[in-house]
Amino acid sequence: MSTSNGNGMASAKGLIGKSVKRVEDKRFTTGHGNYTDDIVLPHQTYAAFVRSQYAHAKILSVDISAAKAMPGVVAIYTGADVAAINGVPSGWQVNFKNGNAMKEPKHPLLVADKARHAGDAIAIVIAESKEEAVDAAQAVNVEYEELPCVVDAYKAAQAGAPLVHDDVPNNMCYDWALGNPIEEVNDAMSKAAHVTTLEFVNQRLVPNAIEPRCYNSSYDPINDKYTLYTSSQNPHVIRLLMCAFVLGLPEHKVRVVSPDVGGGFGSKIFHYTEEALLTWCTKQIGRPVKWTAERTESFLLDAHGRDHVTKAEMGFDNDGKIVALRVKTYANLGAYLSTFGSCVPTYLHGTLLQGLYTTPKINVDVTAVFTNTTAVDAYRGAGRPEATYLLERLMDLAAHEMNMGPAELRFKNFIPPFDGVNQPGYQTQVALQYDSGNYHGVLEKGLEMLGYQDFRNKQKEAAKNGKLLGVGFSTYIEACGIAPSAVVGSLGARAGLFEFGQIRVQPTGKVTVYTGSHSHGQGHETTFAQVVADKLGISMDDVDIIHGDTDSIGFGMGTYGSRSLAVGGTAIVKSIEKIIEKGKKIAAHLLEASADDMDFADGKFTVKGTDKSIPFANVALTAYVPHHYPKDLEPGLDFSSFYDPANFTYPFGCHIAVVEVDKETGEVKLKRFIAVDDVGNIVNPMIVEGQIHGGVAQGVGQALFEGAEYDENGQLTNASYMDYCMPRADDFPMYETASQVTPCPHNPLGVKGAGEAGTIGSTPAVVNAVIDALWSAGHEVKDIRMPLTSERVWRAMQN
Amino acid sequence: MSTKITVTVNGVKHTDKVEPRLLLVHYLRDELKLTGTHVGCDTSSCGACTILVDGKATKSCTMLAVQADKSKIMTIEGMATNGELHPLQEGFNQCHGLQCGFCTPGMIMTAADLLKNNKKPSEEEIRVALEGNFCRCTGYQNIVKSVQYAADKMSSKKKIKKEATL
């Protein structure tokens, strides 16, 4: 371990489970990170775009003559120039209820006929400098015929709504249902003693990674080879989609590199038009082309998240047991299908509506529509926050309506504990089988940390002094470690979702790890090195993690869906197992024993029951200098593995928010936030806690601050940091976190994933808390639309 | 048209001809190749481009390069001295105050200004001081702790120095 990090770890044993300080930090804290925009290539050119100012408009003409004559301009291309090129593809096919395939209108690299959302790209201008490119883009003259537009999902689905794509009737991408037959659910609902109904909007969010998207593409004509630097979470996926589906390039002639990436949160999973367009352009002009999004472009073009309009009904029997759940959701997909946009409201949302509860009858019905807005796709949590928000808002509301405690109602309905080993996994009504869980445990722990009764006393006390305190609960589950290929394939995914991991032991016993996972803040260079050093009994200093380059890493499906450690980490573990197995054969030969008699522990191969042993490094050297070597064994010590998980993983937890609401202004102050998360086994508690912290901030952001606001003309009115309310340092108290460990039964590390938990669990807890505060003052409020601005909360109190 | 400017950046004097519209952040990144200072927005909101101009935390996308003429600038690349990390750089590592690292240079420079003027800031004072710097990864929790770590380290260092001279 590097002493500069102060870890002072002499022994590799027991590295798994330690809060090892991050080895990647030094380059970031000293200004030596290497983000895509930091890369300037010889003969670099710069791109800027001409973008539609209208949300929906016919393009009558594009005049580039004046722009072409501007200083520094190298080339300008319009929609007509790229009309023969395919659009960017969708990665997941969802079928209509009648079995027909969803509608997949083309998402062209540049639009030629009409613009379908504000910011749609009409032309690309390439110049010697960024400033010259921007100047010239402003000189391109576009003649538009403005068309009526639609921005709301529900309205878009109604007869007579403007059509975003002329060949998509009713703007409907698909309708879809999951769960028990609707008749059964209707029947159960009609017999319920109590039905809690909630109609709400899960508002549209802008992911806002602080590093804007950036691409730099170059072409080497001598070797006929392209290199694309991209701020992506999954460079191999980008290469596959761009080569095979858009540009028709041979993959082995395209290198895609994702260097340091400044946050993703889902928004950098997708294959964006600019990546393919720049790669096409670089060959046309014979020079590298770079584009860095301005922040307003990030707002207008990075795929957004959420945007559901939902009606949910939950039926209960006399005892408070849930008997049925019925859900109707309109999901806004934006103007085009983004890479995974189609699966978010369906297979990442509908499948989670069992929650932690034994609900026997569930039906979810989703209508997904196109609108004249930015495309919507996976944003941290992706579908699962929407499912959790739905269930957990219903639970606190139902408890209030039935005059029960919110914890009491949950305890009554929780699925009993099961470890997935001695007790089987839990089969839900909505397709998934949970791996292992102890849901009572996290709520009990959360209640203990909160001091529930004490809080209720304080709440009454505060009310006497004119202050409104509220507490809100959320007990969530998520499906992570995405995903078993066969399962997602049967559900419409057009890709496998395995992961690749390679261990290359160098002749001196040092180890280079090649992973298809990509770190854009997750700390893989530390966590993965901990796993490798621990398993091989070597120092972390002797392990290097390589990620983000298609030329050096065999393959990769990338990082999203809290999958890096559960899937990518397991691929690495499988390769370690192969290394040890081969090492045993080499060691046995050197020690004149049988391979079956060899043990490997603490970095040494030992003949069982003897003190005859040989260090790992000696075995490594022998593998590369095979003078005394088993006869039938290949030299070298280098293994790769592809790991395809047997199931999703199912982290869960309990989040509790305590808020204070200003009676006079409606201002909400988050006073406490308690997070008890069970993400399975933990390799690095410090990093896991950091993931929870960040996730919670984003979830609180949705509840209190954030939301994309479109006006009736389809303009995103808050497309800048002056207008979109980002959570800031002084918006938060210190969180109170704890963890419970229920290992994942189906991967060797027993890990489940922690990247999205905070975002999934936190939002309903905060909203429930604000509503609880209002209830404490006698305001019978069912819902307040997020974000809970002072105005909205104040208005809710006036009724 | 270009204008001659002379600036001292991290102790090194530079004289360059720059376009009047060139932002200071682009001068640092593109001309001096100091890419540790980042650009996260175009409205001076996110703070990723924060540097010290004559000791004061400044968003370098708010300032033209020509306005920096004759000033002393410190960027993240200048924070470590003789290979020894600044207590803030150490604190961000020790307290896990960064994830993707993109906002980190700006956070550290803003915090450096705070600690110069307030040796022992409260949690509240740290949060308020950092409210012009966005971080999307950490929820700010460990950033606050990192600044507290640095404040403690800097004050105990001084104490040790003082004790040594007594």
Chai-1 contact restraints between the chains, C-beta under 6 A:
chainA,res_idxA,chainB,res_idxB,connection_type,confidence,min_distance_angstrom,max_distance_angstrom,comment,restraint_id
A,K21,B,N93,contact,1.0,0.0,6.0,A-B,restraint_1
A,D25,B,N93,contact,1.0,0.0,6.0,A-B,restraint_2
A,F28,B,L98,contact,1.0,0.0,6.0,A-B,restraint_3
A,F28,B,G101,contact,1.0,0.0,6.0,A-B,restraint_4
A,F28,B,T104,contact,1.0,0.0,6.0,A-B,restraint_5
A,T29,B,Q89,contact,1.0,0.0,6.0,A-B,restraint_6
A,T29,B,F92,contact,1.0,0.0,6.0,A-B,restraint_7
A,T30,B,A80,contact,1.0,0.0,6.0,A-B,restraint_8
A,G31,B,G36,contact,1.0,0.0,6.0,A-B,restraint_9
A,G31,B,I76,contact,1.0,0.0,6.0,A-B,restraint_10
A,G31,B,E77,contact,1.0,0.0,6.0,A-B,restraint_11
A,G31,B,P105,contact,1.0,0.0,6.0,A-B,restraint_12
A,G33,B,G101,contact,1.0,0.0,6.0,A-B,restraint_13
A,D38,B,T35,contact,1.0,0.0,6.0,A-B,restraint_14
A,N208,B,R136,contact,1.0,0.0,6.0,A-B,restraint_15
A,I210,B,G40,contact,1.0,0.0,6.0,A-B,restraint_16
A,I210,B,A48,contact,1.0,0.0,6.0,A-B,restraint_17
A,I210,B,F102,contact,1.0,0.0,6.0,A-B,restraint_18
A,I210,B,C103,contact,1.0,0.0,6.0,A-B,restraint_19
A,I210,B,F134,contact,1.0,0.0,6.0,A-B,restraint_20
A,I210,B,R136,contact,1.0,0.0,6.0,A-B,restraint_21
A,E211,B,F102,contact,1.0,0.0,6.0,A-B,restraint_22
A,G262,B,C100,contact,1.0,0.0,6.0,A-B,restraint_23
A,G262,B,F102,contact,1.0,0.0,6.0,A-B,restraint_24
A,G263,B,C100,contact,1.0,0.0,6.0,A-B,restraint_25
A,G263,B,R136,contact,1.0,0.0,6.0,A-B,restraint_26
A,G263,B,C137,contact,1.0,0.0,6.0,A-B,restraint_27
A,E294,B,D42,contact,1.0,0.0,6.0,A-B,restraint_28
A,R295,B,C41,contact,1.0,0.0,6.0,A-B,restraint_29
A,R295,B,D42,contact,1.0,0.0,6.0,A-B,restraint_30
A,H520,B,C100,contact,1.0,0.0,6.0,A-B,restraint_31
A,G521,B,Q99,contact,1.0,0.0,6.0,A-B,restraint_32
A,G521,B,C100,contact,1.0,0.0,6.0,A-B,restraint_33
A,G521,B,C137,contact,1.0,0.0,6.0,A-B,restraint_34
A,M686,B,H96,contact,1.0,0.0,6.0,A-B,restraint_35
A,G690,B,H96,contact,1.0,0.0,6.0,A-B,restraint_36
A,H693,B,T138,contact,1.0,0.0,6.0,A-B,restraint_37
A,H693,B,G139,contact,1.0,0.0,6.0,A-B,restraint_38
A,H693,B,Q141,contact,1.0,0.0,6.0,A-B,restraint_39
A,G694,B,C137,contact,1.0,0.0,6.0,A-B,restraint_40
A,G694,B,T138,contact,1.0,0.0,6.0,A-B,restraint_41
A,G694,B,G139,contact,1.0,0.0,6.0,A-B,restraint_42
A,V696,B,G139,contact,1.0,0.0,6.0,A-B,restraint_43
A,A697,B,G139,contact,1.0,0.0,6.0,A-B,restraint_44
A,S720,B,T43,contact,1.0,0.0,6.0,A-B,restraint_45
A,Y721,B,C41,contact,1.0,0.0,6.0,A-B,restraint_46
A,Y721,B,T43,contact,1.0,0.0,6.0,A-B,restraint_47
A,Y721,B,S45,contact,1.0,0.0,6.0,A-B,restraint_48
A,Y721,B,C46,contact,1.0,0.0,6.0,A-B,restraint_49
A,M722,B,T43,contact,1.0,0.0,6.0,A-B,restraint_50
A,M726,B,F134,contact,1.0,0.0,6.0,A-B,restraint_51
A,R728,B,E131,contact,1.0,0.0,6.0,A-B,restraint_52
A,A729,B,R127,contact,1.0,0.0,6.0,A-B,restraint_53
A,A729,B,L130,contact,1.0,0.0,6.0,A-B,restraint_54
A,A729,B,E131,contact,1.0,0.0,6.0,A-B,restraint_55
A,A729,B,Y140,contact,1.0,0.0,6.0,A-B,restraint_56
A,D730,B,R127,contact,1.0,0.0,6.0,A-B,restraint_57
A,D730,B,V128,contact,1.0,0.0,6.0,A-B,restraint_58
A,D730,B,E131,contact,1.0,0.0,6.0,A-B,restraint_59
A,F732,B,Y140,contact,1.0,0.0,6.0,A-B,restraint_60
